[in-house]
Amino acid sequence: MAILDRIEQLRPTTIVPGRGPVAGPEAIAFVRQYLADVASAEPCAPVPERYASLGFPEVWERNLAALHS
């Protein structure tokens, strides 16, 4: 979250993520919410509907497994 805070302070107009399309600064809030959702999810929780369109449901599953191991 500290890295996201720092990026936000820089006030970027374009975000080039490691995965996914180039986006605007709204991507910061999206990633913040994703991380909060992963952190609060129970082990083996299904992919929340808001992330279903991202594809790669195994990434959600790997993130949960890593967090809960």
CHARMM-style PDB file with segment names, atoms N, HN, CA, C and O in Angstrom:
ATOM      1  N   MET     1       0.821  -1.189   0.000  1.00  0.00      PROA
ATOM      2  CA  MET     1       0.000   0.000   0.000  1.00  0.00      PROA
ATOM      3  C   MET     1       0.870   1.258   0.000  1.00  0.00      PROA
ATOM      4  O   MET     1       0.496   2.275  -0.585  1.00  0.00      PROA
ATOM      5  N   ALA     2       2.023   1.187   0.654  1.00  0.00      PROA
ATOM      6  HN  ALA     2       2.326   0.361   1.130  1.00  0.00      PROA
ATOM      7  CA  ALA     2       2.914   2.346   0.673  1.00  0.00      PROA
ATOM      8  C   ALA     2       3.392   2.696  -0.735  1.00  0.00      PROA
ATOM      9  O   ALA     2       3.538   3.871  -1.071  1.00  0.00      PROA
ATOM     10  N   ILE     3       3.630   1.691  -1.541  1.00  0.00      PROA
ATOM     11  HN  ILE     3       3.512   0.736  -1.268  1.00  0.00      PROA
ATOM     12  CA  ILE     3       4.054   1.952  -2.924  1.00  0.00      PROA
ATOM     13  C   ILE     3       2.924   2.633  -3.691  1.00  0.00      PROA
ATOM     14  O   ILE     3       3.166   3.564  -4.459  1.00  0.00      PROA
ATOM     15  N   LEU     4       1.696   2.172  -3.484  1.00  0.00      PROA
ATOM     16  HN  LEU     4       1.500   1.416  -2.861  1.00  0.00      PROA
ATOM     17  CA  LEU     4       0.556   2.814  -4.149  1.00  0.00      PROA
ATOM     18  C   LEU     4       0.404   4.261  -3.675  1.00  0.00      PROA
ATOM     19  O   LEU     4       0.086   5.148  -4.467  1.00  0.00      PROA
ATOM     20  N   ASP     5       0.630   4.493  -2.386  1.00  0.00      PROA
ATOM     21  HN  ASP     5       0.887   3.772  -1.742  1.00  0.00      PROA
ATOM     22  CA  ASP     5       0.582   5.868  -1.865  1.00  0.00      PROA
ATOM     23  C   ASP     5       1.603   6.745  -2.577  1.00  0.00      PROA
ATOM     24  O   ASP     5       1.301   7.872  -2.969  1.00  0.00      PROA
ATOM     25  N   ARG     6       2.803   6.225  -2.740  1.00  0.00      PROA
ATOM     26  HN  ARG     6       3.048   5.309  -2.421  1.00  0.00      PROA
ATOM     27  CA  ARG     6       3.867   7.004  -3.390  1.00  0.00      PROA
ATOM     28  C   ARG     6       3.532   7.271  -4.854  1.00  0.00      PROA
ATOM     29  O   ARG     6       3.717   8.386  -5.341  1.00  0.00      PROA
ATOM     30  N   ILE     7       3.050   6.270  -5.545  1.00  0.00      PROA
ATOM     31  HN  ILE     7       2.900   5.364  -5.150  1.00  0.00      PROA
ATOM     32  CA  ILE     7       2.663   6.466  -6.945  1.00  0.00      PROA
ATOM     33  C   ILE     7       1.576   7.528  -7.042  1.00  0.00      PROA
ATOM     34  O   ILE     7       1.623   8.397  -7.913  1.00  0.00      PROA
ATOM     35  N   GLU     8       0.605   7.455  -6.149  1.00  0.00      PROA
ATOM     36  HN  GLU     8       0.568   6.750  -5.441  1.00  0.00      PROA
ATOM     37  CA  GLU     8      -0.486   8.432  -6.146  1.00  0.00      PROA
ATOM     38  C   GLU     8       0.046   9.855  -5.906  1.00  0.00      PROA
ATOM     39  O   GLU     8      -0.438  10.808  -6.517  1.00  0.00      PROA
ATOM     40  N   GLN     9       1.021   9.994  -5.034  1.00  0.00      PROA
ATOM     41  HN  GLN     9       1.414   9.219  -4.538  1.00  0.00      PROA
ATOM     42  CA  GLN     9       1.618  11.306  -4.755  1.00  0.00      PROA
ATOM     43  C   GLN     9       2.282  11.908  -5.992  1.00  0.00      PROA
ATOM     44  O   GLN     9       2.358  13.128  -6.131  1.00  0.00      PROA
ATOM     45  N   LEU    10       2.756  11.052  -6.881  1.00  0.00      PROA
ATOM     46  HN  LEU    10       2.694  10.061  -6.768  1.00  0.00      PROA
ATOM     47  CA  LEU    10       3.395  11.522  -8.107  1.00  0.00      PROA
ATOM     48  C   LEU    10       2.386  12.049  -9.131  1.00  0.00      PROA
ATOM     49  O   LEU    10       2.761  12.666 -10.128  1.00  0.00      PROA
ATOM     50  N   ARG    11       1.119  11.800  -8.873  1.00  0.00      PROA
ATOM     51  HN  ARG    11       0.814  11.298  -8.063  1.00  0.00      PROA
ATOM     52  CA  ARG    11       0.017  12.270  -9.721  1.00  0.00      PROA
ATOM     53  C   ARG    11       0.194  11.896 -11.202  1.00  0.00      PROA
ATOM     54  O   ARG    11       0.164  12.762 -12.076  1.00  0.00      PROA
ATOM     55  N   PRO    12       0.377  10.596 -11.469  1.00  0.00      PROA
ATOM     56  CA  PRO    12       0.560  10.184 -12.854  1.00  0.00      PROA
ATOM     57  C   PRO    12      -0.731  10.339 -13.654  1.00  0.00      PROA
ATOM     58  O   PRO    12      -1.827  10.260 -13.099  1.00  0.00      PROA
ATOM     59  N   THR    13      -0.597  10.555 -14.933  1.00  0.00      PROA
ATOM     60  HN  THR    13       0.293  10.620 -15.384  1.00  0.00      PROA
ATOM     61  CA  THR    13      -1.767  10.592 -15.811  1.00  0.00      PROA
ATOM     62  C   THR    13      -1.923   9.270 -16.541  1.00  0.00      PROA
ATOM     63  O   THR    13      -2.997   8.958 -17.054  1.00  0.00      PROA
ATOM     64  N   THR    14      -0.846   8.494 -16.586  1.00  0.00      PROA
ATOM     65  HN  THR    14       0.027   8.747 -16.169  1.00  0.00      PROA
ATOM     66  CA  THR    14      -0.860   7.197 -17.253  1.00  0.00      PROA
ATOM     67  C   THR    14      -0.195   6.169 -16.352  1.00  0.00      PROA
ATOM     68  O   THR    14       0.856   6.425 -15.764  1.00  0.00      PROA
ATOM     69  N   ILE    15      -0.821   5.007 -16.253  1.00  0.00      PROA
ATOM     70  HN  ILE    15      -1.675   4.799 -16.731  1.00  0.00      PROA
ATOM     71  CA  ILE    15      -0.282   3.895 -15.484  1.00  0.00      PROA
ATOM     72  C   ILE    15      -0.017   2.757 -16.459  1.00  0.00      PROA
ATOM     73  O   ILE    15      -0.907   2.359 -17.211  1.00  0.00      PROA
ATOM     74  N   VAL    16       1.200   2.235 -16.448  1.00  0.00      PROA
ATOM     75  HN  VAL    16       1.923   2.558 -15.838  1.00  0.00      PROA
ATOM     76  CA  VAL    16       1.558   1.100 -17.293  1.00  0.00      PROA
ATOM     77  C   VAL    16       1.841  -0.070 -16.352  1.00  0.00      PROA
ATOM     78  O   VAL    16       2.946  -0.194 -15.824  1.00  0.00      PROA
ATOM     79  N   PRO    17       0.837  -0.928 -16.143  1.00  0.00      PROA
ATOM     80  CA  PRO    17       0.995  -2.020 -15.188  1.00  0.00      PROA
ATOM     81  C   PRO    17       1.849  -3.159 -15.755  1.00  0.00      PROA
ATOM     82  O   PRO    17       2.117  -3.220 -16.955  1.00  0.00      PROA
ATOM     83  N   GLY    18       2.255  -4.033 -14.883  1.00  0.00      PROA
ATOM     84  HN  GLY    18       2.038  -3.984 -13.908  1.00  0.00      PROA
ATOM     85  CA  GLY    18       2.983  -5.222 -15.326  1.00  0.00      PROA
ATOM     86  C   GLY    18       2.083  -6.195 -16.061  1.00  0.00      PROA
ATOM     87  O   GLY    18       2.546  -6.987 -16.881  1.00  0.00      PROA
ATOM     88  N   ARG    19       0.803  -6.131 -15.765  1.00  0.00      PROA
ATOM     89  HN  ARG    19       0.427  -5.487 -15.098  1.00  0.00      PROA
ATOM     90  CA  ARG    19      -0.213  -6.957 -16.446  1.00  0.00      PROA
ATOM     91  C   ARG    19      -1.390  -6.062 -16.779  1.00  0.00      PROA
ATOM     92  O   ARG    19      -1.708  -5.137 -16.031  1.00  0.00      PROA
ATOM     93  N   GLY    20      -2.020  -6.332 -17.876  1.00  0.00      PROA
ATOM     94  HN  GLY    20      -1.761  -7.084 -18.483  1.00  0.00      PROA
ATOM     95  CA  GLY    20      -3.215  -5.587 -18.250  1.00  0.00      PROA
ATOM     96  C   GLY    20      -2.895  -4.370 -19.093  1.00  0.00      PROA
ATOM     97  O   GLY    20      -1.734  -4.060 -19.359  1.00  0.00      PROA
ATOM     98  N   PRO    21      -3.940  -3.695 -19.503  1.00  0.00      PROA
ATOM     99  CA  PRO    21      -3.776  -2.561 -20.416  1.00  0.00      PROA
ATOM    100  C   PRO    21      -3.277  -1.300 -19.703  1.00  0.00      PROA
ATOM    101  O   PRO    21      -3.384  -1.168 -18.484  1.00  0.00      PROA
ATOM    102  N   VAL    22      -2.740  -0.399 -20.486  1.00  0.00      PROA
ATOM    103  HN  VAL    22      -2.653  -0.507 -21.477  1.00  0.00      PROA
ATOM    104  CA  VAL    22      -2.368   0.925 -19.990  1.00  0.00      PROA
ATOM    105  C   VAL    22      -3.638   1.586 -19.472  1.00  0.00      PROA
ATOM    106  O   VAL    22      -4.696   1.455 -20.087  1.00  0.00      PROA
ATOM    107  N   ALA    23      -3.547   2.287 -18.360  1.00  0.00      PROA
ATOM    108  HN  ALA    23      -2.687   2.393 -17.861  1.00  0.00      PROA
ATOM    109  CA  ALA    23      -4.727   2.870 -17.728  1.00  0.00      PROA
ATOM    110  C   ALA    23      -4.418   4.267 -17.211  1.00  0.00      PROA
ATOM    111  O   ALA    23      -3.296   4.760 -17.318  1.00  0.00      PROA
ATOM    112  N   GLY    24      -5.431   4.877 -16.655  1.00  0.00      PROA
ATOM    113  HN  GLY    24      -6.343   4.476 -16.568  1.00  0.00      PROA
ATOM    114  CA  GLY    24      -5.281   6.178 -16.022  1.00  0.00      PROA
ATOM    115  C   GLY    24      -5.069   6.004 -14.531  1.00  0.00      PROA
ATOM    116  O   GLY    24      -4.905   4.881 -14.054  1.00  0.00      PROA
ATOM    117  N   PRO    25      -5.069   7.096 -13.796  1.00  0.00      PROA
ATOM    118  CA  PRO    25      -4.810   7.044 -12.361  1.00  0.00      PROA
ATOM    119  C   PRO    25      -5.865   6.252 -11.569  1.00  0.00      PROA
ATOM    120  O   PRO    25      -5.631   5.879 -10.420  1.00  0.00      PROA
ATOM    121  N   GLU    26      -7.014   6.002 -12.187  1.00  0.00      PROA
ATOM    122  HN  GLU    26      -7.204   6.305 -13.121  1.00  0.00      PROA
ATOM    123  CA  GLU    26      -8.035   5.191 -11.506  1.00  0.00      PROA
ATOM    124  C   GLU    26      -7.545   3.775 -11.231  1.00  0.00      PROA
ATOM    125  O   GLU    26      -8.101   3.080 -10.380  1.00  0.00      PROA
ATOM    126  N   ALA    27      -6.517   3.345 -11.939  1.00  0.00      PROA
ATOM    127  HN  ALA    27      -6.065   3.909 -12.630  1.00  0.00      PROA
ATOM    128  CA  ALA    27      -5.957   2.007 -11.723  1.00  0.00      PROA
ATOM    129  C   ALA    27      -5.393   1.859 -10.314  1.00  0.00      PROA
ATOM    130  O   ALA    27      -5.367   0.754  -9.771  1.00  0.00      PROA
ATOM    131  N   ILE    28      -4.946   2.949  -9.723  1.00  0.00      PROA
ATOM    132  HN  ILE    28      -4.967   3.846 -10.163  1.00  0.00      PROA
ATOM    133  CA  ILE    28      -4.400   2.896  -8.365  1.00  0.00      PROA
ATOM    134  C   ILE    28      -5.486   2.464  -7.383  1.00  0.00      PROA
ATOM    135  O   ILE    28      -5.254   1.596  -6.540  1.00  0.00      PROA
ATOM    136  N   ALA    29      -6.651   3.057  -7.487  1.00  0.00      PROA
ATOM    137  HN  ALA    29      -6.839   3.761  -8.171  1.00  0.00      PROA
ATOM    138  CA  ALA    29      -7.766   2.695  -6.599  1.00  0.00      PROA
ATOM    139  C   ALA    29      -8.201   1.252  -6.839  1.00  0.00      PROA
ATOM    140  O   ALA    29      -8.553   0.541  -5.898  1.00  0.00      PROA
ATOM    141  N   PHE    30      -8.176   0.827  -8.087  1.00  0.00      PROA
ATOM    142  HN  PHE    30      -7.890   1.404  -8.851  1.00  0.00      PROA
ATOM    143  CA  PHE    30      -8.560  -0.548  -8.415  1.00  0.00      PROA
ATOM    144  C   PHE    30      -7.604  -1.534  -7.744  1.00  0.00      PROA
ATOM    145  O   PHE    30      -8.051  -2.508  -7.140  1.00  0.00      PROA
ATOM    146  N   VAL    31      -6.302  -1.295  -7.843  1.00  0.00      PROA
ATOM    147  HN  VAL    31      -5.939  -0.503  -8.334  1.00  0.00      PROA
ATOM    148  CA  VAL    31      -5.322  -2.185  -7.235  1.00  0.00      PROA
ATOM    149  C   VAL    31      -5.435  -2.159  -5.720  1.00  0.00      PROA
ATOM    150  O   VAL    31      -5.309  -3.198  -5.071  1.00  0.00      PROA
ATOM    151  N   ARG    32      -5.668  -0.994  -5.154  1.00  0.00      PROA
ATOM    152  HN  ARG    32      -5.770  -0.150  -5.681  1.00  0.00      PROA
ATOM    153  CA  ARG    32      -5.871  -0.865  -3.700  1.00  0.00      PROA
ATOM    154  C   ARG    32      -7.041  -1.749  -3.250  1.00  0.00      PROA
ATOM    155  O   ARG    32      -6.938  -2.470  -2.258  1.00  0.00      PROA
ATOM    156  N   GLN    33      -8.146  -1.685  -3.987  1.00  0.00      PROA
ATOM    157  HN  GLN    33      -8.229  -1.099  -4.794  1.00  0.00      PROA
ATOM    158  CA  GLN    33      -9.322  -2.479  -3.635  1.00  0.00      PROA
ATOM    159  C   GLN    33      -9.051  -3.970  -3.800  1.00  0.00      PROA
ATOM    160  O   GLN    33      -9.464  -4.776  -2.966  1.00  0.00      PROA
ATOM    161  N   TYR    34      -8.356  -4.335  -4.876  1.00  0.00      PROA
ATOM    162  HN  TYR    34      -8.021  -3.680  -5.553  1.00  0.00      PROA
ATOM    163  CA  TYR    34      -8.010  -5.741  -5.099  1.00  0.00      PROA
ATOM    164  C   TYR    34      -7.189  -6.273  -3.928  1.00  0.00      PROA
ATOM    165  O   TYR    34      -7.482  -7.346  -3.400  1.00  0.00      PROA
ATOM    166  N   LEU    35      -6.175  -5.535  -3.525  1.00  0.00      PROA
ATOM    167  HN  LEU    35      -5.937  -4.664  -3.953  1.00  0.00      PROA
ATOM    168  CA  LEU    35      -5.336  -5.973  -2.417  1.00  0.00      PROA
ATOM    169  C   LEU    35      -6.128  -6.082  -1.118  1.00  0.00      PROA
ATOM    170  O   LEU    35      -5.928  -7.021  -0.347  1.00  0.00      PROA
ATOM    171  N   ALA    36      -7.017  -5.136  -0.872  1.00  0.00      PROA
ATOM    172  HN  ALA    36      -7.180  -4.374  -1.498  1.00  0.00      PROA
ATOM    173  CA  ALA    36      -7.862  -5.196   0.325  1.00  0.00      PROA
ATOM    174  C   ALA    36      -8.779  -6.410   0.279  1.00  0.00      PROA
ATOM    175  O   ALA    36      -8.995  -7.068   1.297  1.00  0.00      PROA
ATOM    176  N   ASP    37      -9.316  -6.706  -0.895  1.00  0.00      PROA
ATOM    177  HN  ASP    37      -9.140  -6.171  -1.722  1.00  0.00      PROA
ATOM    178  CA  ASP    37     -10.197  -7.866  -1.039  1.00  0.00      PROA
ATOM    179  C   ASP    37      -9.440  -9.173  -0.838  1.00  0.00      PROA
ATOM    180  O   ASP    37      -9.945 -10.090  -0.190  1.00  0.00      PROA
ATOM    181  N   VAL    38      -8.236  -9.265  -1.388  1.00  0.00      PROA
ATOM    182  HN  VAL    38      -7.826  -8.520  -1.914  1.00  0.00      PROA
ATOM    183  CA  VAL    38      -7.421 -10.471  -1.190  1.00  0.00      PROA
ATOM    184  C   VAL    38      -7.090 -10.622   0.297  1.00  0.00      PROA
ATOM    185  O   VAL    38      -7.189 -11.719   0.847  1.00  0.00      PROA
ATOM    186  N   ALA    39      -6.703  -9.538   0.937  1.00  0.00      PROA
ATOM    187  HN  ALA    39      -6.622  -8.647   0.490  1.00  0.00      PROA
ATOM    188  CA  ALA    39      -6.314  -9.595   2.348  1.00  0.00      PROA
ATOM    189  C   ALA    39      -7.469  -9.997   3.262  1.00  0.00      PROA
ATOM    190  O   ALA    39      -7.246 -10.615   4.303  1.00  0.00      PROA
ATOM    191  N   SER    40      -8.691  -9.654   2.887  1.00  0.00      PROA
ATOM    192  HN  SER    40      -8.872  -9.152   2.041  1.00  0.00      PROA
ATOM    193  CA  SER    40      -9.829  -9.957   3.755  1.00  0.00      PROA
ATOM    194  C   SER    40     -10.571 -11.235   3.354  1.00  0.00      PROA
ATOM    195  O   SER    40     -11.508 -11.642   4.040  1.00  0.00      PROA
ATOM    196  N   ALA    41     -10.170 -11.860   2.268  1.00  0.00      PROA
ATOM    197  HN  ALA    41      -9.409 -11.529   1.710  1.00  0.00      PROA
ATOM    198  CA  ALA    41     -10.862 -13.067   1.796  1.00  0.00      PROA
ATOM    199  C   ALA    41     -10.451 -14.290   2.614  1.00  0.00      PROA
ATOM    200  O   ALA    41      -9.325 -14.392   3.101  1.00  0.00      PROA
ATOM    201  N   GLU    42     -11.383 -15.189   2.744  1.00  0.00      PROA
ATOM    202  HN  GLU    42     -12.298 -15.105   2.348  1.00  0.00      PROA
ATOM    203  CA  GLU    42     -11.111 -16.472   3.387  1.00  0.00      PROA
ATOM    204  C   GLU    42     -10.296 -17.342   2.430  1.00  0.00      PROA
ATOM    205  O   GLU    42     -10.371 -17.165   1.214  1.00  0.00      PROA
ATOM    206  N   PRO    43      -9.520 -18.279   2.975  1.00  0.00      PROA
ATOM    207  CA  PRO    43      -8.793 -19.197   2.093  1.00  0.00      PROA
ATOM    208  C   PRO    43      -9.772 -19.916   1.161  1.00  0.00      PROA
ATOM    209  O   PRO    43     -10.860 -20.310   1.582  1.00  0.00      PROA
ATOM    210  N   CYS    44      -9.395 -20.080  -0.063  1.00  0.00      PROA
ATOM    211  HN  CYS    44      -8.511 -19.760  -0.405  1.00  0.00      PROA
ATOM    212  CA  CYS    44     -10.203 -20.770  -1.087  1.00  0.00      PROA
ATOM    213  C   CYS    44     -11.467 -20.009  -1.474  1.00  0.00      PROA
ATOM    214  O   CYS    44     -12.366 -20.593  -2.078  1.00  0.00      PROA
ATOM    215  N   ALA    45     -11.560 -18.731  -1.145  1.00  0.00      PROA
ATOM    216  HN  ALA    45     -10.830 -18.256  -0.654  1.00  0.00      PROA
ATOM    217  CA  ALA    45     -12.728 -17.938  -1.547  1.00  0.00      PROA
ATOM    218  C   ALA    45     -12.759 -17.826  -3.063  1.00  0.00      PROA
ATOM    219  O   ALA    45     -11.713 -17.703  -3.700  1.00  0.00      PROA
ATOM    220  N   PRO    46     -13.954 -17.869  -3.644  1.00  0.00      PROA
ATOM    221  CA  PRO    46     -14.042 -17.716  -5.100  1.00  0.00      PROA
ATOM    222  C   PRO    46     -13.674 -16.290  -5.528  1.00  0.00      PROA
ATOM    223  O   PRO    46     -13.683 -15.359  -4.723  1.00  0.00      PROA
ATOM    224  N   VAL    47     -13.360 -16.153  -6.790  1.00  0.00      PROA
ATOM    225  HN  VAL    47     -13.353 -16.909  -7.444  1.00  0.00      PROA
ATOM    226  CA  VAL    47     -13.031 -14.839  -7.334  1.00  0.00      PROA
ATOM    227  C   VAL    47     -14.266 -13.947  -7.222  1.00  0.00      PROA
ATOM    228  O   VAL    47     -15.330 -14.326  -7.712  1.00  0.00      PROA
ATOM    229  N   PRO    48     -14.159 -12.779  -6.596  1.00  0.00      PROA
ATOM    230  CA  PRO    48     -15.302 -11.869  -6.531  1.00  0.00      PROA
ATOM    231  C   PRO    48     -15.753 -11.462  -7.942  1.00  0.00      PROA
ATOM    232  O   PRO    48     -14.933 -11.353  -8.854  1.00  0.00      PROA
ATOM    233  N   GLU    49     -17.015 -11.246  -8.105  1.00  0.00      PROA
ATOM    234  HN  GLU    49     -17.681 -11.334  -7.364  1.00  0.00      PROA
ATOM    235  CA  GLU    49     -17.594 -10.912  -9.412  1.00  0.00      PROA
ATOM    236  C   GLU    49     -16.881  -9.730 -10.070  1.00  0.00      PROA
ATOM    237  O   GLU    49     -16.683  -9.728 -11.285  1.00  0.00      PROA
ATOM    238  N   ARG    50     -16.494  -8.729  -9.283  1.00  0.00      PROA
ATOM    239  HN  ARG    50     -16.655  -8.730  -8.296  1.00  0.00      PROA
ATOM    240  CA  ARG    50     -15.872  -7.541  -9.875  1.00  0.00      PROA
ATOM    241  C   ARG    50     -14.540  -7.839 -10.544  1.00  0.00      PROA
ATOM    242  O   ARG    50     -14.055  -7.030 -11.334  1.00  0.00      PROA
ATOM    243  N   TYR    51     -13.934  -8.998 -10.238  1.00  0.00      PROA
ATOM    244  HN  TYR    51     -14.328  -9.655  -9.595  1.00  0.00      PROA
ATOM    245  CA  TYR    51     -12.661  -9.364 -10.857  1.00  0.00      PROA
ATOM    246  C   TYR    51     -12.807 -10.484 -11.888  1.00  0.00      PROA
ATOM    247  O   TYR    51     -11.825 -10.879 -12.516  1.00  0.00      PROA
ATOM    248  N   ALA    52     -14.006 -10.987 -12.064  1.00  0.00      PROA
ATOM    249  HN  ALA    52     -14.804 -10.666 -11.554  1.00  0.00      PROA
ATOM    250  CA  ALA    52     -14.223 -12.098 -12.999  1.00  0.00      PROA
ATOM    251  C   ALA    52     -13.825 -11.735 -14.422  1.00  0.00      PROA
ATOM    252  O   ALA    52     -13.329 -12.585 -15.161  1.00  0.00      PROA
ATOM    253  N   SER    53     -14.034 -10.498 -14.809  1.00  0.00      PROA
ATOM    254  HN  SER    53     -14.437  -9.808 -14.209  1.00  0.00      PROA
ATOM    255  CA  SER    53     -13.730 -10.088 -16.185  1.00  0.00      PROA
ATOM    256  C   SER    53     -12.228  -9.944 -16.433  1.00  0.00      PROA
ATOM    257  O   SER    53     -11.807  -9.782 -17.579  1.00  0.00      PROA
ATOM    258  N   LEU    54     -11.427 -10.001 -15.389  1.00  0.00      PROA
ATOM    259  HN  LEU    54     -11.770 -10.133 -14.458  1.00  0.00      PROA
ATOM    260  CA  LEU    54      -9.980  -9.878 -15.570  1.00  0.00      PROA
ATOM    261  C   LEU    54      -9.386 -11.122 -16.222  1.00  0.00      PROA
ATOM    262  O   LEU    54      -8.281 -11.075 -16.761  1.00  0.00      PROA
ATOM    263  N   GLY    55     -10.110 -12.225 -16.173  1.00  0.00      PROA
ATOM    264  HN  GLY    55     -11.008 -12.264 -15.735  1.00  0.00      PROA
ATOM    265  CA  GLY    55      -9.527 -13.468 -16.645  1.00  0.00      PROA
ATOM    266  C   GLY    55      -8.531 -13.955 -15.610  1.00  0.00      PROA
ATOM    267  O   GLY    55      -8.422 -13.368 -14.533  1.00  0.00      PROA
ATOM    268  N   PHE    56      -7.820 -14.994 -15.910  1.00  0.00      PROA
ATOM    269  HN  PHE    56      -7.908 -15.471 -16.785  1.00  0.00      PROA
ATOM    270  CA  PHE    56      -6.790 -15.526 -15.030  1.00  0.00      PROA
ATOM    271  C   PHE    56      -7.262 -15.710 -13.590  1.00  0.00      PROA
ATOM    272  O   PHE    56      -6.638 -15.171 -12.677  1.00  0.00      PROA
ATOM    273  N   PRO    57      -8.343 -16.454 -13.359  1.00  0.00      PROA
ATOM    274  CA  PRO    57      -8.801 -16.659 -11.976  1.00  0.00      PROA
ATOM    275  C   PRO    57      -7.737 -17.350 -11.122  1.00  0.00      PROA
ATOM    276  O   PRO    57      -7.764 -17.246  -9.896  1.00  0.00      PROA
ATOM    277  N   GLU    58      -6.810 -18.047 -11.759  1.00  0.00      PROA
ATOM    278  HN  GLU    58      -6.788 -18.132 -12.755  1.00  0.00      PROA
ATOM    279  CA  GLU    58      -5.760 -18.714 -10.985  1.00  0.00      PROA
ATOM    280  C   GLU    58      -4.855 -17.710 -10.272  1.00  0.00      PROA
ATOM    281  O   GLU    58      -4.220 -18.058  -9.276  1.00  0.00      PROA
ATOM    282  N   VAL    59      -4.785 -16.485 -10.760  1.00  0.00      PROA
ATOM    283  HN  VAL    59      -5.300 -16.203 -11.569  1.00  0.00      PROA
ATOM    284  CA  VAL    59      -3.979 -15.471 -10.078  1.00  0.00      PROA
ATOM    285  C   VAL    59      -4.610 -15.151  -8.717  1.00  0.00      PROA
ATOM    286  O   VAL    59      -3.906 -15.050  -7.712  1.00  0.00      PROA
ATOM    287  N   TRP    60      -5.929 -14.995  -8.692  1.00  0.00      PROA
ATOM    288  HN  TRP    60      -6.500 -15.078  -9.508  1.00  0.00      PROA
ATOM    289  CA  TRP    60      -6.633 -14.775  -7.416  1.00  0.00      PROA
ATOM    290  C   TRP    60      -6.344 -15.938  -6.479  1.00  0.00      PROA
ATOM    291  O   TRP    60      -6.032 -15.739  -5.304  1.00  0.00      PROA
ATOM    292  N   GLU    61      -6.450 -17.154  -7.006  1.00  0.00      PROA
ATOM    293  HN  GLU    61      -6.703 -17.316  -7.960  1.00  0.00      PROA
ATOM    294  CA  GLU    61      -6.241 -18.344  -6.193  1.00  0.00      PROA
ATOM    295  C   GLU    61      -4.803 -18.407  -5.668  1.00  0.00      PROA
ATOM    296  O   GLU    61      -4.589 -18.744  -4.504  1.00  0.00      PROA
ATOM    297  N   ARG    62      -3.825 -18.091  -6.505  1.00  0.00      PROA
ATOM    298  HN  ARG    62      -3.999 -17.818  -7.451  1.00  0.00      PROA
ATOM    299  CA  ARG    62      -2.428 -18.086  -6.065  1.00  0.00      PROA
ATOM    300  C   ARG    62      -2.189 -17.011  -5.013  1.00  0.00      PROA
ATOM    301  O   ARG    62      -1.463 -17.236  -4.044  1.00  0.00      PROA
ATOM    302  N   ASN    63      -2.793 -15.852  -5.201  1.00  0.00      PROA
ATOM    303  HN  ASN    63      -3.382 -15.669  -5.988  1.00  0.00      PROA
ATOM    304  CA  ASN    63      -2.633 -14.782  -4.213  1.00  0.00      PROA
ATOM    305  C   ASN    63      -3.192 -15.196  -2.851  1.00  0.00      PROA
ATOM    306  O   ASN    63      -2.571 -14.957  -1.815  1.00  0.00      PROA
ATOM    307  N   LEU    64      -4.365 -15.816  -2.866  1.00  0.00      PROA
ATOM    308  HN  LEU    64      -4.869 -16.010  -3.708  1.00  0.00      PROA
ATOM    309  CA  LEU    64      -4.953 -16.288  -1.598  1.00  0.00      PROA
ATOM    310  C   LEU    64      -4.082 -17.352  -0.960  1.00  0.00      PROA
ATOM    311  O   LEU    64      -3.836 -17.324   0.246  1.00  0.00      PROA
ATOM    312  N   ALA    65      -3.617 -18.288  -1.769  1.00  0.00      PROA
ATOM    313  HN  ALA    65      -3.817 -18.311  -2.749  1.00  0.00      PROA
ATOM    314  CA  ALA    65      -2.794 -19.375  -1.220  1.00  0.00      PROA
ATOM    315  C   ALA    65      -1.513 -18.820  -0.611  1.00  0.00      PROA
ATOM    316  O   ALA    65      -1.104 -19.255   0.465  1.00  0.00      PROA
ATOM    317  N   ALA    66      -0.879 -17.871  -1.278  1.00  0.00      PROA
ATOM    318  HN  ALA    66      -1.212 -17.517  -2.152  1.00  0.00      PROA
ATOM    319  CA  ALA    66       0.356 -17.279  -0.759  1.00  0.00      PROA
ATOM    320  C   ALA    66       0.094 -16.519   0.539  1.00  0.00      PROA
ATOM    321  O   ALA    66       0.886 -16.598   1.478  1.00  0.00      PROA
ATOM    322  N   LEU    67      -0.992 -15.801   0.590  1.00  0.00      PROA
ATOM    323  HN  LEU    67      -1.635 -15.737  -0.173  1.00  0.00      PROA
ATOM    324  CA  LEU    67      -1.316 -15.008   1.769  1.00  0.00      PROA
ATOM    325  C   LEU    67      -1.616 -15.906   2.977  1.00  0.00      PROA
ATOM    326  O   LEU    67      -1.253 -15.580   4.107  1.00  0.00      PROA
ATOM    327  N   HSD    68      -2.272 -17.020   2.727  1.00  0.00      PROA
ATOM    328  HN  HSD    68      -2.567 -17.285   1.809  1.00  0.00      PROA
ATOM    329  CA  HSD    68      -2.705 -17.872   3.826  1.00  0.00      PROA
ATOM    330  C   HSD    68      -1.748 -19.005   4.129  1.00  0.00      PROA
ATOM    331  O   HSD    68      -2.045 -19.865   4.958  1.00  0.00      PROA
ATOM    332  N   SER    69      -0.603 -19.015   3.467  1.00  0.00      PROA
ATOM    333  HN  SER    69      -0.362 -18.317   2.793  1.00  0.00      PROA
ATOM    334  CA  SER    69       0.352 -20.115   3.757  1.00  0.00      PROA
ATOM    335  C   SER    69       1.320 -19.709   4.847  1.00  0.00      PROA
ATOM    336  OT1 SER    69       2.190 -20.495   5.224  1.00  0.00      PROA
TER     337      SER     69
END
